[in-house]
């Protein structure tokens, strides 16, 4: 069962300030607490500093994936490592035929979306986000309840079990009245975990389907 932790970068108020709720999905081997309080701390501090005079409050929430793959250690604040799905040894997310247990993670994240403005997925968390976008058409219309206004995919890779659904996005027709979400891809040329070529596959499908907010 997933757990979640919430941390606020700024105090909310009732005087017209803007509140932005960010849901953070960690990578394989991480957990929500470590991701939000350690990995994302430099980003959170930078955003806080730049926006402190703009009346914007950022609410950061992280979920821990449901499948434990490594136990906690004796190190401080180490709650163990978790994954959003499991795979046979040696299989990678971008060539796997199946994500075992994906449905449980899907339910956990989809339940959180109505209270989230931006989804920030890292590595396996970014792959999970790409898979959900391929499965749920409602996520492509920000005017619908439960549809975030933006997605950040950091170190994403091709979600192979959902290839058919993802490729179909490149040819589907989007109504002109639909308000598309904003998308940001963060890729590393030296990424040895999820090759940049795999990330570009995901990027290009959204681009070819005119799903990238211009």
Secondary structure, DSSP 4 states (H G I P E B T S, - for coil): ---EEEEESS---SSS-EEEEEEEE--TTB-HHHIIIIITHHHHHHHHHHHTTTTEEEEEEEE--SEEEE---SSTT---EEESSB--TT--TTT-S--BTHHHHHHHHHHHHTT-SEEEEETHHHHHHHHHHHH-GGGG-TTSTT--SEEEEES----GGGHHHHHHTTTPPPPTT--PPEEEEE--TT-SSS-HHHHHHHHHHHHHTT-S--
